[in-house]
Amino acid sequence: MKTGVVLFNLGGPDSLQAVKPFLYNLFQDPDIFTFPGSALLRKPLAYLVASLRARKSRVYFEYMGGKSPITELTHRQAKALEGALGPESFKVVVAMRYWNPDTEKALQELQREGIRNIVLLPLYPQYSFTTTLSSVKEWERLCRKRGTTWEKEARVDDYHAHPGYLKALASRIEEATSSFEASRQKDIHLLFSAHGIPLKEIEAGDPYERQIQSSVAGVLKALPRFYPHTLSYQSRVGPLKWLEPTTVDAIHRLAAEGVKNVIAVPISFVSDHSETLYELKKLYGELAMSLGMERYELMPALNDSPLFIEALKDVVLKSV
């Protein structure tokens, strides 16, 4: 009997018309948008915030060709992982948290196949209440709603220190450094940029920051040579205090210190989307160059890198 593997990911708009409803889905998530009285006000406030942010966010997706590439990339990851595991023994489905194909579609697909054993596998290497836990809670809610039970259910919480994952990242960094002229090699600074989360989540016990730091340390050990480096956080939303330093502040500091050559490493993102291709590459790249840097490059996310797929395969096989 086949084992089902559920790939959890964020999702992204598949058209410009989908930008506002995608943002609405995102901001009505209680694991993202919580405050006193939010149970009553969450939906109207989520609609308001989505409406206000939609025009600005639409520019991101126009730049990327009218949609987010994350859906296509996640399907490529699913196909590659199923091929690596063996399609005769495994069925890999995609469950996007805030857009299509959503969690319910993934559940229905497994049920149509008659699958009774599953592995929940987040495409978030580092665990967070705002990502992995949110996806798991949505999965469990829908299973309860449909009265679905499993003979065996394994859940992968994280793989932030998995040697294969770290090796895949190190390989991507080496590819990026090799594009620099020999004269610049010794002056490359690695800017690790992770998605930020509110500090209150860390104070409540979220291990995300600690796991991000562990991943950075592991990648640096996996590299064949030492590079100066900085860890920062991007994509802050709202008035709460978030993890720091922000990537914008880090770029300003590095420029002031005379750093000229930077590779931005999207340490918490395994699929390219608006936060890597627009925010980290375009916006922050333009900022870096305006501050006097000479070269700023984005390391592509792992996407369907064979090394990353092998790491995911190992994670799955060790969990069944």
N, C-alpha and C positions, 0 to 999 in steps of 0.2 A: 504493500500500500504506500502511496506517495505521502511525503511530508510537505506541508505547505509552509512557505516562508513569506512573511508579510513585511515588506519594506516600508517603513514609516518615513515620510518626508513632509516638508512644509507645504509644497505646492506653489503654484504661481499662475497668474492670469494667462489664459491661452488666446486672448484677444484684447484689444483696447477696451471693448465694452465690458469685459470681465474685471477690470481693475477695481471699480467701486465695490461690486459684490464680494470680491476676494478680500478686500480690506475690511468690509463689514464682518465677514466670517472670522477674520483674524482678531478684530477688536472686541468681538462678543465672547471670545474664549475667556472663561473665568481664571484660567491659569496665566493669562496675559494681562487682563484688564480687571484688576480687583481694587476695591476701595470701600470704605464704610457705606452701606446702603446700595452696593452695586447690584445686588440681586434684583432690585426693582428698576434701577436706572441703566443697567448695562446695555440693553438693546437700543434704547433711544440714543444713548451717548455713543455707542458704537456706530450707529447710523450717522450721527453728526460728525464724528471724527473721520469716518470713511469718506463722507462727502467733502470735508475740508481738505483731506489729504489726496483725494483722487486725482485732482488736476495736476498737482506736483508729481505724484507717482506716475501718472500717465506718460510724462516726459521720459522717464526711465525706460518704459517699454517701447515707446516710439524709437528710442535710440537703439534698442535691441531687435528692431524689425517688427514691432507690433505685438509681441508676446514675450513671456518668459521662456527660456530654454529648459527650465528645470524639469518639465514633464517629459520631454523627449529624452533628456539625459538620464532621468530616473528609470525610464523604460529600458534604455540601453544597459544600465546597470543591472536591472532585473533579468534581462535576456542573457547577459554575459554570466551572471551568477548562476542562473538555471543551467546554462550550458556547462559551467565548471562543476556543478554539483551532480549533474546527470539528470536530464529531463524525464528519464524513466523512473526516477526515485524522488524527485523534488518538483514542486510547482511553486514558482516565485510570483507573487502579485504585489502591486503597488497600492499603497494607501496614503493618499495625500490628506493632510490635516485640514486644509482650508480651501481646497479646490478639487478639481476632477483629475483622475478617478479618486473618489473619496473613499473613506473607510468602509462605508456600507457596500460599495461596489466590490471592494476587495473581499469582504466577508461573503457576499453572494457568489463570487467566482469560486471560492474554495468550497462552498456548499454544493455548487453544481458539479464539482469534480468528485464529490463524496469524500473529501479529505477529513480525517479525524485527528491527525497529529500536526501541530503547527509550531513554528518558531517565530516569535515577534522580534524583528531586527530593525532597529532605528538607524537611519542614515545620519544620525547625530553621534559622532564618536564619543563626545563628552556628555555625560548625563546632566540634565537640568529639569527642574520642575516645569519650566516653560516650554520645553520641547518634548523630550522622551516621555515624561510623566503625562503631559497633556494628550499625546497620541495614544498612550496605553489606556488612559481613562476613557477616551472616546471609543476605543475598541471594546472595552469592557461594558460600557453603556449600551452599545449596539448589540453585543452578545446577549446581555440581559433582556433587552427589548425583544429580540427574536427568539429568546429561549434556547440559545445555542450553547452547547457544552462540547468540550473536546476530550478525547481519551488521554491526550498528552499535550500540554502547552508549556513550551519553554520560552523564557523571556530574556533577551540580551539587554542588560542595562547600559553597558558602555564597552568600548574597546579602545579607550584613549591611550593605553600603554601597550597595545598589542604590537609585537615586533614587526609584523607584516605591514600594519598600518603606518608605523613610524618609518619603515624602509620605503614604502610607497611615497611618503611625503619627502623624504630625503632625496629620492630619485628625481622627483619633480623639481626640487630646489636645484639640484645639480644640473638639470636640463636648462633651467633658467639662468644659472650662473655662466654656463658655457656659451650663452649668446652675447656675453660681454667681451669686449676686446681684452686681450691679455694684459694691457697696461692698467685696466680698471679692476682686474680680478681681486687684487689684494685690498681694494677699497670698498668692496661691496658690503652694505649693511642690510641685514635681514629684518624686515618689519613684519612681525607676526601680528595679524589683525584678526581678532575673534569677534563674534557677535556679542554685544553687551547685553547684560540683564540688570534689572534693578537690584541695588545693594540689599534691599530688604529680603530678597530671596536667599542671598548668601547668609544673611543673619538668621534666616529661618532654617538653615541647614543644607541648602542646595550645594552640592559638591562641585559645581561647574567650574568656578574659578580655580580651585585646586587641581582639577583634572586638566584644565587648559594649561596651567603652569607645568604639570607633569608631562603633557604631550610635547610642549616646547623643549623641555629639558631632554626628553627622549630623542627628538629629532636632531637636536644639536649633537648628541652622542653618536647618532647614526651617520652623520656627515663625515666625509674623509678629512675635512680640515675645519678649523675654527673660523667662524664669522662673528663680528660684532652684531648684536641683535637687540631688538626692543619688542616688548609685548604691549599691545594696545587693544582697545575695544571700540567697535563702531555701531552705527545704527540706533542710536539712542532715540527714544520716543517719550514725550511727556515730561512733566515737571519733577518726577522722582529722581533721587540721586542714583546714578548707575555706576557700574564698574569703571575704574579709571586706570591709566590715562586714556582719553579718547584718542582715536587714530589721528584726528585733525591736530590735536595738541602735540602728539608725538611727532608728526611731520614738521610742525613749526619748530619744535625743540631740536630735531635733527638738523634742520636747515640752519638754525642759529649756531649750531656746533660745527658747521662746515661740512657736513656729510653731503657727498655729491652723487653717490650711486646707491640706489635702493631697489631691493626686490621685495615687493609686498607678498606675503604668504598668508592666504586665507585659511588659517589654522583650524577653524571650526566648521568650515564649509566643504563638503565633499562633492557638491554639484554646483556648477556655475549658474548664477542667476543675477538678479538686479543688484544685489549687494556686493557681488564680486565684479561683474562686468561694467556696471555703471558707477556705483558708489566708490568702490575701492580702486578701480582702474581709471575711469574717466575723471570723476570729481577730484579724488585725492591725487591722481596723477597730475592734473592741471594745477592743483594747489602746489604740489612739490616743485614743479618746474617754474612756477611764478615766484617761488621763494629762493630760486637760484640753484636748485639741484640740476645736475647735468643729464642724469638718466634715471628713470623710474620705471620699473617693469612689474607687471603682475604675474605671479606664478599661477598657471591654470589650476583650477581645482582638480581633485583626483578623478572625478567623473568615472569613466569605465577603464581606467588604467589597469592593465593586467595584474600588476602587483597589488593594487587595492582589491580587485576582485578575488585574488587568491587569499588575501587576508580575511575578507568576508566569508569565503568558503570555509576557512579554518575555524572561524568563530561559529558558524552554523554547525559544522560537524562536531565540534566540541560540546555543543549544547543539546544535541539530540540523544 
